[in-house]
Amino acid sequence: MKKIVFLTGAGMSVESGFKTFRGNDGLWENYPVQQVASHEGWEADPVLVTNFYNMLRQKLYRAQPNEGHRLISSLEKDYEVTVITQNVDDLHERAGSSHVIHLHGELAKVCSSRDPYNPEFIVSLPEDNCQVAPGTKAGDGSLLRPFIVFFGESVPMIEPAAREAQQADVFVIIGTSLNVYPAAGLIQYAPPQCPVYLIDPEPVMAGGYRNVTHIQQGASAGMRQLCRLLAQNG
């Protein structure tokens, strides 16, 4: 069975009405990114940051996967599919994708602020109980913080993502530019003969990369076209 590896970014979730901070204005839901998505911001005002992610979680649970998410999931019938996402939403999982690597963390989870990647202290928050009271402690006595990779922190899942990219028979990038790390880095791990598809409505500089087919559409329309191309190419 052929392996398709997807790398998805902010453009994947646009049609679901869920914004991320990857905009040009440096704002996330009208908050300066450094205030709500950096370690310094967390240290300065953990109450503000906790309440920001509480608000964001409520928005996420109101959002629904779009057709693009569902089409990625549907490819699991015929392919081995891995989704590597820069997004912190869980829309891929809710659409049915079974193998999702989150590079930037997961909004639906909270963790220890002393030891964020200790699985013992990572807690999933269900839709009916998705609010964290400021000051709530993790199991190790530190404040519970969002399970988000803040700016300036390392990206521990980049190595598993690179290993997946190395095994790709087809590599697909949706809604993230080839000028932005980690997209630009991960594409270099795909095998030389591996076809690369880029789904993005904007003109994208693909200079320096071999064999990139640009499908200049949004996530859902672009995925419909990709599915047709995959069916034609076997």
TITITOR-41949 format. One record per atom (N, C-alpha, C): residue number from 1; residue in one letter; x negated, y, z. Coordinates in Angstrom, 3 decimals. Each point is the difference from the previous one (the first is absolute). Layout:
<sites>
     n   res       east      north         up
   NUM     a          X          Y          Z
...
</sites>
This chain:
<sites>
     n   res       east      north         up
     1     m     -0.845     -1.195      0.000
     1     m      0.845      1.195      0.000
     1     m     -0.882      1.246      0.000
     2     k      0.282      0.926     -0.913
     2     k     -0.802      1.219     -0.080
     2     k      0.263      0.902      1.209
     3     k     -1.037      0.776      0.323
     3     k      0.102      0.890      1.165
     3     k      0.101      1.450     -0.469
     4     i      1.041      0.697      0.474
     4     i      0.148      1.439     -0.256
     4     i     -0.244      0.730      1.306
     5     v     -0.876      0.987     -0.037
     5     v     -0.253      0.840      1.171
     5     v      0.517      1.401     -0.299
     6     f      0.885      0.488      0.853
     6     f      0.521      1.358     -0.106
     6     f     -0.695      0.895      1.016
     7     l     -0.308      1.222     -0.411
     7     l     -0.432      1.040      0.925
     7     l      1.025      1.119     -0.094
     8     t      0.723      0.261      1.091
     8     t      1.062      1.005     -0.055
     8     t     -0.306      1.174      0.915
     9     g      0.439      1.180     -0.463
     9     g     -0.187      1.231      0.763
     9     g      1.303      0.757      0.128
    10     a     -0.115      1.279      0.301
    10     a      1.163      0.824      0.332
    10     a      1.094     -0.063     -1.055
    11     g     -0.393     -0.061     -1.291
    11     g      0.981     -0.008     -1.072
    11     g      0.904     -1.217      0.007
    12     m     -0.408     -1.045      0.698
    12     m      0.821     -1.224      0.067
    12     m      1.289      0.259      0.766
    13     s     -0.064      0.833      1.030
    13     s      1.144      0.180      0.899
    13     s      0.824      1.248     -0.291
    14     v     -0.405      0.784     -1.006
    14     v      0.692      1.256     -0.300
    14     v      1.485     -0.249     -0.283
    15     e      0.293     -1.029     -0.808
    15     e      1.396     -0.255     -0.370
    15     e      0.822     -0.502      1.192
    16     s     -0.658     -0.438      1.048
    16     s      0.704     -0.403      1.215
    16     s      0.242      1.191      0.920
    17     g     -0.492      1.158     -0.393
    17     g      0.206      1.202      0.806
    17     g     -0.892      0.079      1.213
    18     f     -1.101     -0.773     -0.021
    18     f     -0.894      0.019      1.154
    18     f     -1.305      0.672     -0.377
    19     k     -0.286      1.113      0.672
    19     k     -1.191      0.786     -0.319
    19     k     -1.203     -0.505      0.770
    20     t     -1.175      0.187     -0.577
    20     t     -1.221     -0.227      0.764
    20     t     -0.827      1.271     -0.042
    21     f     -1.136     -0.029      0.668
    21     f     -0.794      1.224      0.112
    21     f     -0.950      0.184     -1.163
    22     r      0.126     -0.789     -1.048
    22     r     -0.972      0.104     -1.083
    22     r      0.326      1.126     -0.982
    23     g      0.741      0.993      0.451
    23     g      0.318      1.124     -0.880
    23     g     -1.158      0.970     -0.108
    24     n      0.108      0.897     -0.968
    24     n     -1.081      0.968     -0.214
    24     n     -0.036      1.081      1.069
    25     d      1.126      0.152      0.731
    25     d      0.081      1.129      0.935
    25     d     -0.554     -0.333      1.379
    26     g     -0.447     -1.246      0.203
    26     g     -0.564     -0.353      1.308
    26     g      1.038     -0.040      1.103
    27     l      1.290     -0.083     -0.381
    27     l      1.070     -0.063      0.995
    27     l      0.677     -1.362     -0.055
    28     w      0.470     -0.439      1.131
    28     w      0.787     -1.228      0.075
    28     w      1.276      0.360      0.732
    29     e      1.128      0.002     -0.727
    29     e      1.275      0.424      0.588
    29     e     -0.155      1.372      0.674
    30     n     -0.722      0.887     -0.672
    30     n     -0.202      1.390      0.436
    30     n     -0.927      0.170      1.210
    31     y     -0.650     -1.059      0.406
    31     y     -1.024      0.116      1.048
    31     y     -1.376     -0.045     -0.643
    32     p     -0.940      0.827      0.463
    32     p     -1.374     -0.132     -0.519
    32     p     -0.529     -1.402      0.309
    33     v     -0.575     -0.629     -1.013
    33     v     -0.456     -1.377      0.151
    33     v     -0.975     -0.149      1.165
    34     q     -0.896      0.956      0.169
    34     q     -0.996     -0.117      1.078
    34     q      0.654     -0.018      1.377
    35     q      1.189      0.590      0.085
    35     q      0.691      0.051      1.301
    35     q      0.638     -1.345      0.346
    36     v      0.471     -0.725     -1.013
    36     v      0.782     -1.222      0.278
    36     v     -0.664     -1.284     -0.480
    37     a     -1.115      0.103     -0.725
    37     a     -0.608     -1.219     -0.546
    37     a     -1.514      0.013      0.128
    38     s     -0.485      0.606      1.084
    38     s     -1.440     -0.047      0.259
    38     s     -0.207     -0.345      1.475
    39     h     -1.164     -0.538      0.315
    39     h     -0.296     -0.333      1.388
    39     h     -0.008      1.258      0.863
    40     e     -0.501      1.102     -0.577
    40     e     -0.041      1.267      0.740
    40     e      1.413      0.483      0.318
    41     g      0.900     -0.166     -0.980
    41     g      1.389      0.400      0.227
    41     g      0.648     -0.816      1.110
    42     w     -0.290     -1.310     -0.009
    42     w      0.539     -0.880      1.044
    42     w     -0.535      0.389      1.370
    43     e     -1.300      0.241      0.074
    43     e     -0.604      0.372      1.290
    43     e      0.563      1.327      0.511
    44     a      0.235      0.923     -0.930
    44     a      0.456      1.340      0.390
    44     a      1.440     -0.014      0.500
    45     d      0.858     -0.823     -0.625
    45     d      1.423      0.054      0.358
    45     d      0.681     -1.335     -0.301
    46     p     -0.243     -1.008      0.872
    46     p      0.594     -1.316     -0.262
    46     p      1.526      0.019      0.017
    47     v      0.601      0.945      0.731
    47     v      1.468      0.080      0.032
    47     v      0.533      0.395     -1.368
    48     l     -0.599      1.025     -0.595
    48     l      0.420      0.444     -1.340
    48     l     -0.164     -1.136     -1.006
    49     v     -1.140     -0.680      0.037
    49     v     -0.276     -1.060     -0.976
    49     v      0.978     -1.167      0.198
    50     t      0.247     -0.385      1.265
    50     t      0.949     -1.082      0.277
    50     t      1.382      0.352     -0.532
    51     n      0.443      1.234      0.247
    51     n      1.334      0.412     -0.456
    51     n      0.074      0.100     -1.520
    52     f     -1.095      0.399     -0.636
    52     f     -0.037      0.071     -1.464
    52     f      0.237     -1.387     -0.598
    53     y     -0.694     -1.002      0.535
    53     y      0.154     -1.352     -0.557
    53     y      1.350     -0.614      0.379
    54     n      0.562      0.388      1.140
    54     n      1.375     -0.410      0.315
    54     n      0.962      0.494     -1.078
    55     m     -0.156      1.281     -0.378
    55     m      0.854      0.589     -1.033
    55     m     -0.202     -0.718     -1.336
    56     l     -1.267     -0.271     -0.316
    56     l     -0.323     -0.625     -1.280
    56     l      0.566     -1.422     -0.077
    57     r     -0.053     -0.709      1.135
    57     r      0.526     -1.365      0.036
    57     r      1.497     -0.011     -0.283
    58     q      0.713      0.973      0.542
    58     q      1.449      0.072     -0.264
    58     q      0.251      0.231     -1.490
    59     k     -0.813      0.861     -0.606
    59     k      0.134      0.235     -1.448
    59     k     -0.296     -1.272     -0.780
    60     l     -1.023     -0.731      0.439
    60     l     -0.381     -1.223     -0.704
    60     l      1.142     -1.014      0.033
    61     y      0.625     -0.156      1.163
    61     y      1.052     -1.010      0.087
    61     y      1.246      0.403     -0.788
    62     r      0.134      1.277     -0.315
    62     r      1.108      0.427     -0.876
    62     r     -0.343     -0.213     -1.479
    63     a     -1.296     -0.060     -0.315
    63     a     -0.435     -0.191     -1.392
    63     a      0.174     -1.466     -0.395
    64     q      0.176     -0.226     -1.291
    64     q      0.160     -1.362     -0.504
    64     q     -1.042     -0.268     -1.083
    65     p     -0.445     -1.257     -0.136
    65     p     -0.912     -0.325     -1.101
    65     p      0.643      0.377     -1.332
    66     n     -0.822      0.452     -0.948
    66     n      0.532      0.330     -1.324
    66     n     -0.211     -1.184     -0.958
    67     e      0.458      0.187     -1.222
    67     e     -0.088     -1.091     -0.983
    67     e     -1.450     -0.423     -0.237
    68     g     -0.920      0.973      0.056
    68     g     -1.418     -0.325     -0.173
    68     g     -0.486     -0.974      1.063
    69     h      0.356      0.261      1.272
    69     h     -0.363     -0.932      1.076
    69     h      0.577     -1.391     -0.274
    70     r      1.264     -0.027     -0.404
    70     r      0.669     -1.296     -0.205
    70     r     -0.603     -0.767     -1.177
    71     l     -0.392      0.721     -1.057
    71     l     -0.604     -0.683     -1.152
    71     l     -1.362     -0.588      0.358
    72     i     -0.773      0.704      0.818
    72     i     -1.283     -0.567      0.457
    72     i      0.264     -1.308      0.740
    73     s      0.967      0.029      0.910
    73     s      0.338     -1.198      0.774
    73     s      0.446     -1.139     -0.915
    74     s      0.775      0.335     -1.042
    74     s      0.553     -1.047     -0.882
    74     s     -1.087     -0.737     -0.774
    75     l     -1.160      0.644     -0.185
    75     l     -1.084     -0.651     -0.745
    75     l     -0.590     -1.196      0.753
    76     e      0.318     -0.112      1.301
    76     e     -0.509     -1.144      0.768
    76     e      0.546     -1.332     -0.527
    77     k      1.079      0.052     -0.791
    77     k      0.525     -1.249     -0.593
    77     k     -1.001     -0.605     -0.985
    78     d     -0.751      0.874     -0.690
    78     d     -0.873     -0.471     -1.092
    78     d     -1.488      0.243      0.235
    79     y     -0.328      0.787      1.017
    79     y     -1.399      0.377      0.238
    79     y     -0.307     -0.076      1.487
    80     e     -1.275     -0.109      0.297
    80     e     -0.458      0.274      1.360
    80     e     -0.163      1.513      0.097
    81     v      0.714      0.636      0.904
    81     v      0.038      1.469      0.060
    81     v     -0.533      0.488      1.336
    82     t     -0.971      0.900     -0.051
    82     t     -0.463      0.706      1.190
    82     t      0.258      1.484     -0.204
    83     v      0.581      0.646      1.009
    83     v      0.205      1.449     -0.034
    83     v     -0.958      0.642      0.998
    84     i     -0.841      0.873     -0.499
    84     i     -0.855      0.826      0.859
    84     i      0.631      1.388     -0.028
    85     t      0.393      0.523      1.144
    85     t      0.683      1.293     -0.026
    85     t     -0.695      1.029      0.878
    86     q     -0.018      1.225     -0.501
    86     q     -0.475      1.137      0.791
    86     q      1.144      0.580      0.837
    87     n      1.217     -0.492     -0.237
    87     n      1.168      0.552      0.680
    87     n      0.178     -0.643      1.368
    88     v      0.564      0.773      0.932
    88     v      0.212     -0.522      1.351
    88     v      1.422     -0.537      0.172
    89     d      0.826      0.108     -1.048
    89     d      1.368     -0.521      0.106
    89     d      0.000     -1.521     -0.166
    90     d      1.175     -0.589      0.303
    90     d      0.131     -1.466     -0.121
    90     d      0.933     -0.369     -1.149
    91     l      0.087      0.862     -1.009
    91     l      0.963     -0.211     -1.083
    91     l     -0.367     -1.214     -0.864
    92     h     -1.288     -0.283     -0.154
    92     h     -0.386     -1.212     -0.747
    92     h      0.517     -1.252      0.717
    93     e     -0.203     -0.042      1.319
    93     e      0.450     -1.172      0.752
    93     e      1.521     -0.128     -0.055
    94     r      0.687      1.125      0.133
    94     r      1.465     -0.061     -0.004
    94     r      0.540     -0.388     -1.376
    95     a     -0.783      0.239     -1.045
    95     a      0.403     -0.429     -1.350
    95     a     -0.298     -1.480     -0.229
    96     g     -0.739     -0.624      0.917
    96     g     -0.249     -1.439     -0.115
    96     g     -1.424     -0.396     -0.316
    97     s     -0.930      0.960     -0.112
    97     s     -1.402     -0.376     -0.251
    97     s     -0.562     -0.712      1.225
    98     s     -0.693     -1.118     -0.240
    98     s     -0.426     -0.840      1.123
    98     s     -1.472      0.193      0.373
    99     h     -0.779      0.674     -0.860
    99     h     -1.418      0.191      0.323
    99     h     -0.367      1.461     -0.225
   100     v      0.073      0.797      1.075
   100     v     -0.235      1.447     -0.083
   100     v     -1.149      0.364      0.928
   101     i     -0.996      0.692     -0.543
   101     i     -1.125      0.517      0.788
   101     i      0.184      1.508      0.140
   102     h      0.094      0.492      1.217
   102     h      0.182      1.428      0.254
   102     h     -1.359      0.639      0.303
   103     l     -0.463      0.840     -0.903
   103     l     -1.300      0.652      0.214
   103     l      0.072      1.066      1.086
   104     h      1.129      0.706      0.082
   104     h      0.073      1.165      0.889
   104     h      0.884     -0.223      1.215
   105     g      0.276     -1.269      0.317
   105     g      0.788     -0.292      1.186
   105     g      1.478     -0.156     -0.323
   106     e      0.799     -0.176      1.063
   106     e      1.423     -0.293     -0.167
   106     e      0.826      0.854      0.963
   107     l      0.896      0.768     -0.579
   107     l      0.829      0.922      0.771
   107     l      0.901     -0.735      0.988
   108     a      0.418     -1.209     -0.346
   108     a      0.942     -0.744      0.848
   108     a     -0.685     -0.639      1.204
   109     k     -1.286      0.292      0.215
   109     k     -0.719     -0.595      1.127
   109     k     -0.695      1.082      0.823
   110     v     -0.243     -0.307      1.266
   110     v     -0.815      0.850      0.876
   110     v     -1.076     -0.879      0.628
   111     c     -1.032      0.656      0.552
   111     c     -1.162     -0.751      0.476
   111     c     -0.670      0.747      1.145
   112     s     -0.999     -0.624      0.551
   112     s     -0.823      0.626      1.042
   112     s     -0.797      1.160     -0.592
   113     s     -0.091      1.107      0.718
   113     s     -0.840      1.096     -0.497
   113     s     -1.473     -0.239      0.343
   114     r     -0.271     -0.941      0.900
   114     r     -1.394     -0.314      0.331
   114     r     -0.572     -1.035     -0.971
   115     d      0.859     -0.923     -0.454
   115     d     -0.466     -1.139     -0.801
   115     d      1.066     -0.323     -1.047
   116     p      0.142      0.876     -1.030
   116     p      1.156     -0.083     -0.896
   116     p      0.183     -1.344     -0.691
   117     y     -1.087     -0.727     -0.276
   117     y      0.140     -1.235     -0.784
   117     y      0.023     -1.256      0.859
   118     n      0.141      0.168      1.303
   118     n      0.147     -1.166      0.860
   118     n      1.436     -0.526     -0.154
   119     p      0.158     -1.198     -0.608
   119     p      1.358     -0.484     -0.302
   119     p      0.862     -0.177      1.247
   120     e     -0.656     -0.167      1.153
   120     e      0.739     -0.204      1.245
   120     e      0.890      1.208      0.328
   121     f     -0.423      1.193     -0.484
   121     f      0.714      1.222      0.390
   121     f      0.729      0.665     -1.173
   122     i      0.096     -0.696     -1.140
   122     i      0.752      0.538     -1.144
   122     i      1.453     -0.443      0.131
   123     v      0.908      0.955     -0.036
   123     v      1.425     -0.264      0.218
   123     v      0.780      0.439     -1.234
   124     s      0.879     -0.872     -0.512
   124     s      0.907      0.364     -1.094
   124     s      1.264      0.615      0.581
   125     l      0.448      1.083     -0.623
   125     l      1.178      0.709      0.489
   125     l      1.182     -0.262     -0.936
   126     p      1.035     -0.704      0.453
   126     p      1.152     -0.266     -0.868
   126     p      0.820      1.266     -0.201
   127     e      0.838     -0.038     -1.025
   127     e      0.789      1.180     -0.367
   127     e      0.841      0.508      1.164
   128     d      0.554     -0.911      0.804
   128     d      0.895      0.438      1.079
   128     d     -0.744      0.398      1.267
   129     n     -1.339     -0.035     -0.061
   129     n     -0.788      0.418      1.168
   129     n     -1.342      0.541     -0.500
   130     c      0.075      1.045     -0.852
   130     c     -1.210      0.448     -0.702
   130     c     -0.600      1.281      0.588
   131     q      0.515      0.432      1.148
   131     q     -0.511      1.221      0.619
   131     q     -0.960     -0.355      1.144
   132     v     -1.074      0.745      0.092
   132     v     -0.964     -0.183      1.088
   132     v      0.058      1.239      0.883
   133     a      0.280     -0.181      1.262
   133     a      0.014      1.149      0.911
   133     a     -1.439      0.484      0.194
   134     p     -0.249      1.315     -0.176
   134     p     -1.360      0.506      0.235
   134     p     -0.494     -0.425      1.383
   135     g     -1.262     -0.402      0.038
   135     g     -0.569     -0.446      1.269
   135     g      0.098     -1.494      0.236
   136     t      0.695     -0.739     -0.893
   136     t      0.103     -1.460      0.155
   136     t     -1.377     -0.630     -0.163
   137     k     -0.284     -0.978      0.867
   137     k     -1.329     -0.614      0.001
   137     k      0.015     -1.337     -0.751
   138     a     -1.148     -0.307     -0.603
   138     a     -0.228     -1.327     -0.573
   138     a     -0.368     -0.967      1.122
   139     g     -0.129     -1.269     -0.356
   139     g     -0.313     -1.021      0.997
   139     g     -1.331      0.199      0.697
   140     d     -0.908      0.762     -0.630
   140     d     -1.318      0.215      0.629
   140     d     -0.044      1.297      0.805
   141     g      1.160      0.648      0.170
   141     g      0.049      1.216      0.821
   141     g     -0.248      1.290     -0.758
   142     s     -0.398     -0.094     -1.281
   142     s     -0.188      1.226     -0.795
   142     s      1.340      0.406     -0.608
   143     l      0.078      1.220     -0.505
   143     l      1.239      0.452     -0.627
   143     l      0.292     -0.826     -1.259
   144     l      1.264     -0.333     -0.205
   144     l      0.418     -0.597     -1.269
   144     l     -0.127      1.059     -1.085
   145     r     -0.647     -0.338     -1.102
   145     r     -0.107      0.932     -1.121
   145     r      0.521     -0.665     -1.271
   146     p      0.302      0.798     -1.014
   146     p      0.432     -0.594     -1.264
   146     p     -1.097     -0.903     -0.569
   147     f      0.419     -1.121     -0.593
   147     f     -0.959     -0.925     -0.632
   147     f     -0.291      0.514     -1.409
   148     i     -0.662      1.141     -0.044
   148     i     -0.294      0.723     -1.240
   148     i     -1.500      0.245     -0.029
   149     v     -0.612     -0.168     -1.160
   149     v     -1.413      0.378     -0.138
   149     v     -0.048      1.514     -0.156
   150     f     -0.423      0.680      1.056
   150     f     -0.093      1.456     -0.060
   150     f     -1.160      0.415     -0.902
   151     f      0.083      1.223     -0.529
   151     f     -1.113      0.538     -0.780
   151     f     -1.269     -0.042      0.833
   152     g     -1.078     -0.415     -0.637
   152     g     -1.279     -0.063      0.696
   152     g     -0.267     -1.352      0.641
   153     e      1.021     -0.866      0.081
   153     e     -0.208     -1.335      0.564
   153     e     -0.355     -0.983     -1.117
   154     s     -0.654     -1.084      0.379
   154     s     -0.372     -0.997     -1.011
   154     s      1.251     -0.740     -0.472
   155     v     -0.119     -0.651     -1.150
   155     v      1.129     -0.730     -0.609
   155     v     -0.337     -1.488      0.044
   156     p      0.346     -0.688      1.111
   156     p     -0.468     -1.367      0.164
   156     p      0.529     -0.974     -1.040
   157     m      1.146      0.320     -0.620
   157     m      0.578     -0.955     -0.958
   157     m     -0.585      0.148     -1.396
   158     i     -0.960      0.895     -0.180
   158     i     -0.557      0.202     -1.345
   158     i     -0.779     -1.243     -0.461
   159     e     -0.638     -0.704      0.917
   159     e     -0.767     -1.185     -0.410
   159     e      0.909     -1.149     -0.445
   160     p      1.058     -0.348      0.760
   160     p      0.938     -1.003     -0.524
   160     p      0.615      0.427     -1.335
   161     a      0.279      1.304     -0.151
   161     a      0.574      0.492     -1.263
   161     a     -0.984     -0.209     -1.151
   162     a     -1.268      0.285      0.239
   162     a     -1.025     -0.178     -1.042
   162     a     -0.111     -1.473     -0.403
   163     r      0.107     -0.901      0.978
   163     r     -0.065     -1.439     -0.316
   163     r      1.175     -0.409     -0.889
   164     e      1.179      0.549      0.272
   164     e      1.164     -0.298     -0.851
   164     e     -0.228      0.529     -1.416
   165     a     -0.515      1.220     -0.108
   165     a     -0.230      0.604     -1.321
   165     a     -0.975     -0.839     -0.822
   166     q     -0.988     -0.581      0.665
   166     q     -0.992     -0.820     -0.708
   166     q      0.623     -1.232     -0.657
   167     q      1.155     -0.439      0.518
   167     q      0.634     -1.225     -0.507
   167     q      1.122      0.297     -1.001
   168     a      0.191      1.277     -0.350
   168     a      1.149      0.380     -0.832
   168     a     -0.156     -0.485     -1.440
   169     d      1.110     -0.495     -0.563
   169     d      0.089     -0.228     -1.442
   169     d      0.601      1.227     -0.692
   170     v      0.824      0.734      0.740
   170     v      0.587      1.256     -0.464
   170     v     -0.038      0.961      1.180
   171     f     -0.385      1.256     -0.247
   171     f     -0.091      0.996      1.073
   171     f      0.908      1.168     -0.381
   172     v      0.913      0.364      0.901
   172     v      0.992      1.038     -0.301
   172     v     -0.059      1.087      1.069
   173     i     -0.101      1.245     -0.443
   173     i     -0.036      1.148      0.912
   173     i      1.283      0.798     -0.215
   174     i      0.720      0.287      1.072
   174     i      1.260      0.740     -0.111
   174     i     -0.012      1.193      0.950
   175     g      0.183      1.187     -0.583
   175     g      0.261      1.177      0.820
   175     g     -1.181      0.502      0.792
   176     t     -1.192     -0.261     -0.483
   176     t     -1.183      0.559      0.652
   176     t     -1.036      0.268     -1.079
   177     s     -0.734      1.081      0.142
   177     s     -0.885      0.404     -1.089
   177     s     -1.342     -0.716      0.098
   178     l     -0.640     -0.147     -1.132
   178     l     -1.320     -0.651     -0.020
   178     l     -1.089      0.944      0.490
   179     n      0.397      1.196      0.428
   179     n     -0.986      0.926      0.557
   179     n     -0.072     -0.113      1.520
   180     v      0.902     -0.805      0.578
   180     v      0.122     -0.027      1.459
   180     v     -0.493     -1.331      0.539
   181     y     -0.874      0.065      0.995
   181     y     -0.389     -1.202      0.722
   181     y      1.213     -0.457      0.811
   182     p      0.327     -1.309      0.115
   182     p     -0.799     -1.133     -0.425
   182     p      0.318     -0.544     -1.391
   183     a      0.929      0.624     -0.725
   183     a      0.336     -0.540     -1.325
   183     a     -1.235     -0.098     -0.869
   184     a     -0.752      1.067     -0.044
   184     a     -1.175      0.037     -0.864
   184     a     -1.008     -1.075      0.406
   185     g     -0.069     -0.280      1.309
   185     g     -0.938     -1.019      0.458
   185     g      0.476     -1.410     -0.299
   186     l      1.277     -0.261      0.245
   186     l      0.496     -1.374     -0.137
   186     l      0.021     -0.472     -1.440
   187     i      0.253      0.898     -0.934
   187     i      0.064     -0.412     -1.409
   187     i     -1.340     -0.592     -0.440
   188     q     -1.069      0.441      0.637
   188     q     -1.328     -0.491     -0.381
   188     q     -0.237     -1.443      0.451
   189     y      0.842     -0.493      0.904
   189     y     -0.139     -1.395      0.436
   189     y      0.718     -0.966     -0.934
   190     a      0.928      0.520     -0.807
   190     a      0.723     -0.889     -0.920
   190     a     -0.983     -0.581     -1.013
   191     p      0.149     -1.262     -0.385
   191     p     -0.931     -0.617     -0.959
   191     p     -0.033      0.786     -1.320
   192     p     -1.139     -0.018     -0.699
   192     p     -0.163      0.819     -1.216
   192     p      1.055     -0.277     -1.070
   193     q      0.446     -1.254     -0.116
   193     q      0.958     -0.341     -1.053
   193     q      1.449      0.245      0.424
   194     c      0.195      0.435      1.237
   194     c      1.349      0.145      0.554
   194     c      0.694      1.237     -0.574
   195     p      1.186     -0.154     -0.651
   195     p      0.703      1.183     -0.480
   195     p      0.504      0.849      1.170
   196     v     -0.068      1.312     -0.161
   196     v      0.431      0.929      1.045
   196     v      1.140      0.853     -0.552
   197     y      1.111      0.030      0.721
   197     y      1.139      0.844     -0.361
   197     y      0.142      1.106      1.043
   198     l      0.259      1.209     -0.463
   198     l      0.172      1.144      0.894
   198     l      1.380      0.591     -0.256
   199     i      0.884     -0.070      0.989
   199     i      1.357      0.537     -0.120
   199     i      0.063      1.311      0.764
   200     d      0.152      1.094     -0.733
   200     d      0.064      1.325      0.621
   200     d      0.588      0.966     -1.015
   201     p      1.003      0.807      0.398
   201     p      0.609      0.904     -0.975
   201     p     -0.917      1.132     -0.425
   202     e     -1.003      0.294      0.801
   202     e     -0.912      1.110     -0.304
   202     e     -1.133     -0.482     -0.891
   203     p     -0.561      0.921     -0.819
   203     p     -1.222     -0.367     -0.721
   203     p     -1.103     -0.274      1.021
   204     v     -0.696     -1.083     -0.170
   204     v     -1.024     -0.383      0.977
   204     v     -1.324     -0.184     -0.720
   205     m     -1.037      0.545      0.577
   205     m     -1.339     -0.193     -0.561
   205     m     -0.439     -1.432      0.277
   206     a     -0.153     -0.766     -1.041
   206     a     -0.473     -1.381      0.183
   206     a     -1.416     -0.140     -0.548
   207     g     -0.686      1.110     -0.135
   207     g     -1.349     -0.028     -0.556
   207     g     -0.936     -0.856      0.823
   208     g     -0.845     -0.754     -0.671
   208     g     -0.982     -0.803      0.718
   208     g      0.502     -1.383      0.354
   209     y      1.311     -0.256     -0.159
   209     y      0.522     -1.332      0.295
   209     y      0.360     -0.692     -1.296
   210     r     -0.323     -1.266     -0.068
   210     r      0.247     -0.762     -1.217
   210     r      1.452     -0.437     -0.080
   211     n      0.521     -0.099     -1.174
   211     n      1.197     -0.804     -0.248
   211     n      1.155      0.363      0.926
   212     v      0.314      1.314      0.136
   212     v      1.133      0.414      0.825
   212     v      1.169      0.355     -0.911
   213     t      1.133     -0.670      0.190
   213     t      1.224      0.321     -0.734
   213     t      0.852      0.902      0.882
   214     h      0.213      1.251     -0.447
   214     h      0.767      0.953      0.806
   214     h      1.464     -0.052     -0.420
   215     i      0.872     -0.402      0.919
   215     i      1.455      0.038     -0.205
   215     i      0.487      1.280      0.665
   216     q      0.311      1.010     -0.811
   216     q      0.242      1.338      0.550
   216     q      1.466      0.149      0.415
   217     q      0.360     -0.696      1.071
   217     q      1.365      0.026      0.529
   217     q     -0.055     -0.116      1.521
   218     g      1.171      0.214      0.630
   218     g      0.100     -0.216      1.438
   218     g     -0.039     -1.477      0.339
   219     a      0.079     -0.299      1.298
   219     a     -0.223     -1.371      0.459
   219     a      0.996     -0.996     -0.598
   220     s      1.290      0.322      0.020
   220     s      0.992     -0.980     -0.445
   220     s     -0.035     -0.208     -1.512
   221     a      0.032      1.107     -0.756
   221     a     -0.058     -0.114     -1.465
   221     a     -1.326     -0.625     -0.429
   222     g     -1.077      0.379      0.666
   222     g     -1.314     -0.555     -0.323
   222     g     -0.069     -1.489      0.278
   223     m      0.609     -0.448      1.101
   223     m      0.013     -1.431      0.307
   223     m      0.844     -0.776     -1.007
   224     r      1.100      0.593     -0.464
   224     r      0.796     -0.682     -1.032
   224     r     -0.847     -0.225     -1.250
   225     q     -0.765      1.044     -0.379
   225     q     -0.854     -0.122     -1.180
   225     q     -1.111     -1.025      0.231
   226     l     -0.588      0.025      1.186
   226     l     -1.067     -0.963      0.308
   226     l      0.534     -1.429     -0.076
   227     c      1.188     -0.241      0.529
   227     c      0.569     -1.358     -0.038
   227     c      0.189     -0.461     -1.445
   228     r      0.419      0.923     -0.881
   228     r      0.136     -0.358     -1.417
   228     r     -1.359     -0.347     -0.600
   229     l     -1.015      0.803      0.316
   229     l     -1.351     -0.256     -0.535
   229     l     -0.549     -1.337      0.506
   230     l      0.218     -0.289      1.275
   230     l     -0.496     -1.263      0.563
   230     l      0.693     -1.179     -0.670
   231     a      1.309      0.140     -0.264
   231     a      0.729     -1.085     -0.665
   231     a     -0.523     -0.216     -1.422
   232     q     -0.309      1.089     -0.692
   232     q     -0.547     -0.111     -1.367
   232     q     -1.371     -0.652     -0.020
   233     n     -0.818      0.371      1.002
   233     n     -1.394     -0.448      0.011
   233     n     -0.185     -1.347      0.687
   234     g      1.089     -0.521      0.516
   234     g     -0.094     -1.306      0.679
   234     g     -0.750      0.104      1.287
</sites>
